[in-house]
């Protein structure tokens, strides 16, 4: 299906900002995807330093989505969206760098939606969602979006 930003916004009930073109088809990217303070990485890229804890609890991602992270100071949410029964999500993650907030496993295209950044699609696979960090002089700090 050619998902547009308008149709994904309607599905989730999340409005996107006016500067975004709503009729644009959402790209599906097979690889790394950065969106503000988050980065989505195919799990095989970061294994074995990141993985799912044994006994981790998985939650189905509903069509209206699940909020992964909200920007600093109550900002805009990063929302994972998928068709019913196609995707599941867990926060039961071990990450040697301490940046992972969760892992999702999807059998169909799943989307990451943000009101300011728009959306991108992830093809079927397993992905880790991590906070991004940036250098501030010689120190690394989390990106605040």
N, C-alpha and C positions, 0 to 999 in steps of 0.2 A: 504494500500500500504506500502511496505517496502522501505521507503525513505532512501537513502544513502547520505553521506556528499557530494559525487561527484555530484549526481543528483540535490541536493539542491543548490550547488555552481553554477552549470550550469544554473539552473532556475533563479537565482538572478543576475548572472554575478559577484558575489563577490568571489574572490579567497580566499582560506584558506591557512594557512601557511604550509610549507613542513613537519613539524613534525607530522601533523595529518594524520591518515589513512583514505583516501577518500572512500574506499569500505565498511567502517563500516556502519551498519544499525543504524540510529538515534534512540535512546531510547525515548519512550513516557512515561513521568512520571506523575502520578496522585498525585500531591502534590507540595511542595515547590521546587523551582529550583533556584540555584544561578549560576550566570555567571559573574565572574569578579566583576564589580561595580554595577551590577543589581541583583535583586532578584524578581522572579515571584511567586506570592502567590495566591492560589485560593481565590477569594473575600470573600466567607463565613468565612474564617479563621480570617479576620481582620474587618469584619463588626461588629458593626456599626461605628467604628472609621474611616473607609474609605468608600466612596461611590461616585456615579456619581451625579454631580450637575443637578438639574432640568433644562431642556432646553439645556443640553450639546450637542455639535455637534459631530456626529459620522462620521467616514470616513472608507470606505471599504479598506481593506488591499489587495493590488494587488498581483498577483503571484510573481512579482519581489521583493516584500517586502516593508516595510516602516522602515526607520531608527528611532529607539527609542532614542538612545543616542550614542554619540561618545566619546571614551575615552579621558582623559585629554590630552591637548596639541595637539589636532587634531589626536588622535589615531584611533584605529580601531572601526568601527561602530557595535552596537548591532542592528540587523535587525529582525523584526517580519515578517514572511513569511507564506502565506496560499493560498489555492486554491481560485480562483475567486469566489466571492460571499459567501464564507464560514466564513469570519471573519471581524469584524469591530473594530475600535479603537477610543478612545477619550482621550483628555487631560483635559477635563472638570471634574476634580476630586477634591473632598474635602478630605483632609487627616489631621487628628489632629496632626500627627507627622511631616508633611511637607516633607515626603520622596517620595510620589507617583509622577510619571511622566505621568501615564496614566492607563487606563483600557482597556482590550480587551475582546470581547465576540466572541467565536468561536463555530460553529456548526460542525466542523470537526477538525482533528488534525491541529494545528498551530505550527510553528517552530520558535525558537529563534536561530539565526545564528550569530556567531562571528568568524572572521578570525583566531584568536589565540586559542579560547576555543572550537571551533567546533559548534555543534548544539544539542539541545534537543527539544523534542516535548511535546506539551500540549494537552491532550484530550479535547473533547468538554466541554465548561464551560465558566465561567467568571473569569478573572484574573486581579489582580492589578500588575503593574510593578513599583517597587520602587528602589530607590538608596539604596545601602547597606552602613552601617556605621560600624566603628570599634572603639574599645577603644584605646586611646593614653594616657596611664597613667590613669588619672581620667576623661579625656574628650573624648567625642565621636566625630568622624570626619567621613566625607564621604570617602568611599573607592575610590581611584583613580586608574583606570585600564589602 
